[in-house]
Amino acid sequence: MSRLIYDYTKSVLERVSFDTILFCKELDKAVRMLLPYEIEQLTEWLLNFTKEKPELRQCLLIMNK
C-alpha cells in the first residue's frame, strides 16, 4: 500500500511542478505522510527531478525538517 502512496506523491509533484509554492506545499504534505525510507527515496528522486527545474531547489529545504 505504501508504494502506491509514494508513486502517487511523485505523480502529484510532477503535475504541480509548474508552481513553486504549490510544489512546496505538496512536498510538505508528502514528508508528513511517507515513511522514513520513502522520504529517502523521494529525496533522491527530487535531486534528479530538480536538475532540470532549478527554481524548485528551494523546496528541498522541506526535506530537512
N, C-alpha and C positions, 0 to 999 in steps of 0.2 A: 504493500500500500504506500509506504513512504517514497518508494521510487517514483510512483505516479505524481506525488506532490512535488518532488524535485524536478521532474520533467515539465510539469505544469508551470512551476516557478520560472524555469528558463524560458518557456514559451511566452509567458506574460512579460518578462523582462525584455525579450526581443521585440515584442509588439509595442511596448511603451518607450522604446529607446529614442524615439524622436523628441521626447520631452524630458529634460534632465531632472526636473522637480518630481515629475510622476515616476520616473525611473527610481529615484532615491526613495520615494515613499514605498514603492513595491518591494524594493530591496530590503527596506527596514522590516516590512511585514514578513518577508521570507526568512530573515535572520531569526525572528521570533518564533517561526513555525517549524523550521527544519531542525533535524538532529545534528549534533556536532560534526559527525563525519560528512554529512551532506553539505554543511557550511564550508568545510574544507574543499570539497569538490566544486562547490559553487564559486569559491574564491579563485580557483584555478581557471574555471570557465570564464569568469569575469575578466581576469587578466588578459586572456586571449581575445575575448569579445571587445574589450575597450581599446585594444590596439588600433582598431580602425575608427574608433569614436572617442578621441581624447577628451572631449567635453564631459564624458561620463566618468572619467577617472576620479573626480572629486567624490563620487558616491562610494568609492571603495573604502572611505573612512568609516562608513557604517559597519563594515565587516569587522572592524577592530573594537567594537563596543563590548 
